[in-house]
Amino acid sequence: MSAAFKRFYSQSMDFRTSLLSETNKIPNIDDFNHREIATLILADISSEHGHAVHLLAEEGCNISASSLLRLQFESLIRAQWIYWVAKDDIVERFYKPLTQQNASQAEKRIPTINIILKDLDDAAREGIVPERAVAMMREFKELTMKPANSYVHTGMHAFSRKKDGFPEPLIIQILQNSNGLEALNAMLLATVVNSADMIQKVLALQYLYIDSLPMHIPQIMEKFYNMRYQ
């Protein structure tokens, strides 16, 4: 692990800690309705995946870290869909006792990611969902899901990275993408609790820790390694 990666990793963890210090101020969830609680729980799952991405990367488990990025994304986009779009009966299915039948019925009512994105797009056009949030989730899916799926299913990306080594700038990009999802997660939580103050603080943290957020590989090489990407 190079000095450049260690510096980035420390900064990235500082960013996450600063975000969590804001989102941990959320009041007792018992004060919220079922839709809001479901959103908070799914968002917390997404944040847990993001934390695990960082811990795995620190240990050099880069393929596993890359795989979890997909889970972090799916948890967050489901949280957004539940909060803004899902019908009440779908939300209530999550609160039934955990049995094989109930779980199967609940999962059947959750659409695919492509349909969720379309639902969110439609809601954004109606002014229900922030357009920027949907655009960023769509961009994330288009840029990262194919490699992430390959890692999840042990495809060529996973095979090649294990055989040839996992480039350090690439794992920095994975962590930056994870942080981007965490920032969107924090914005969703601020929306759920209707806190303009939290929204402003989350935005300020993104500007303060801009280097911890998504970059392209040439930017990463120049920023952290003082090298131009060839």
N, C-alpha and C positions, 0 to 999 in steps of 0.2 A: 504494500500500500504506500503510494508516494506521498510526499509532503503536500502536494497540491490537492490530492484527494482528501487527506486528513483535514486540511483547512476548509475545503468545501463541506465535508461531512459535519464538522463542528458548527459551521454557519447554518447548515440545513436543519440540524437538530435545534439550534437556537430559534429558528423560524417556527418550527413546529411547537416548541415549548411556549413561545410567545402567543401563537394562535390559541393553543389550548388554555392558556391563562385567561383568555377572553371568553372562550366558549364554555369553560367550566363555571362561569358565573350564571349559567342558566338556572332558573329557580326549580323547585321540586316539580318533577314531571307529573306528579299526581294532580297538579293544578291545570293540566292540559286535557283536551279531548282525545278520543282514540286516534283520530287522524294525525294530530300533532305528535302524540306519543309514538305512534308507529314511525313517523318521519324521523324523530329523534333517535329511536333505536336503530333504524337502518343507517342513519348518518354515523352513529357511533360504531357500527360494524365497519363502515367504510374507513373511518379514522383508525380503527384497530388494524385493518389491513395495511394502511399507510405506515403505521408504526412498525409493523412486522417487516415491511419492505426495507426500512432503514436498518433494522437489527440484522436482517439476513445479509444485506450488502456489507455491513461492517464486518461480518464473519466470512466474507468472500463467497457466500452462497448466492451468486448473482443470477443464476438461472431460476432459482426458486423465487428470488426477489422480483424478477421480471414477470414471472407467472402471476404473482399476487397483485400486480398492477391491474390486471383484468378484473380481479375480484373487487378491488377498491373502486374501480370505475362502475361496475355493475351494481354494487351496493349503493353508491351515490345516486346513480340515475334512477334506480328504483325508489329511493327516498324522495327525489324530486317528483317523480310520477305519482307516488302515493299522496304527496302533499298537495299538488296542484291539479291533478287530473283524475285519479282513480275514483270510481263510484263508491259510495258508502258501503255497499254490501261486500265489496272486495276488501276494503279496510277491515271490516268486522270479521272476515274469515280468519284473519291473523290472530284474533283473540279467542278462538275456539281451542279446546284442549288439544294438546299435541298428540294426535293419533295418526296412523298411517293413512287412514281415509281422509281425515281433515287436511292433512298436509298435501295429499294428492289433489284434493279439490281446490285448495288455495293456489297451488302452483299452476293448475290449469287455467286459472283466471288471470295470471300474470302474463302479459304479452311478451314477445321477443323484443330485443333491444331496438331493432329497426322500427317496430310499431310504437314502442315507447317514445323514441325520438320523433316520430311523426306526430304522435299525440301532443308532445311538448311543443313542437313547431306550430301546430294548429292553435294551441293555447297561447303561444307567444303572439301570433297574429291577432288574437282576440284581446291582447293586453293583459292576459292572466299571468303569464310567466315572463320574466325578464328575457328579452331577446338575446342579450349578450351571454347569459348563462347557457342557453340552449345552443347557441353558435359554438361556444367553447367545448361543450360536450360532444357535439357533432365533429368538430375538428379533431378532438382527442381520439374519437373512435376511428376516424379515417386515417390518422397518422400512426396509431399505435396498436390497434386491435389485431391486425394480421400477425405481426411479430409476437404479440402477447399470446395469441391463440397457439402459435407454434411452440412457444415455451410450455404452455399448459398441456398440450397434447404430445410433447416430446417430438416435435417435428424437426425440420432441417435447421432452423435457427438454434434450437437447443443443442442439437448434435454438433453443429459447426462450432458454436461458442465453447462447448466442452472440449472438443478436439483441438481447436486452434487457440483457445484462450479468450477471455472476455475483456475487450478493450476498456480501460479505465474511463475514458471519456463517455463511453456508452452507458456505464452504470451511473455516472453522474447525471446523464440525461434521464435515466429511469427515475432517479430520486427527484429530479426537478419536476418531471411529469407527475410523480406522486404528490409533490408539494402543491402543484397546480390544482389537483383534485382536492387536496386538503383545504386550500383557500376557498374553492367553490363550496365545499362542505360547510366551512365556517360562515359563509355568506347565507347559505340556506338556513343554518341554525339561527342566525341573527334575524332572518325574515320570520321564522316560526315564532320567535319570542317577541317580535315586533320592536326591536331595539335599534333605533337609528344610531345611537352611540356605539353599539357593537359593530355595526356596518362600517362606520367611519374609522374605527380602530383597526378593523380587519383590512380595510383598504390602505390605511397608513402603513401597516406592517408589510403589505405587499410591495409598496414603494421602498421601504427601508431594506427589505431583503430581496430586492429584485433579482440578484444573482442566484437565488435559490429556486427561482421559478423557471418554467420551460424555456430552453434555448435550443438552437440547432447546433450540431456537432462543430461546425467551423467557429461559432461563437464560443463554445466551450473550450476548444483548443487554444484560441487566442486569449481568452479571459483567464483561464486557470493554468495553462501550460506555456503561455507566451510563445505559441507556435502558430503559424498559418497553416490551415488545413489544405492539403494538396489533393 
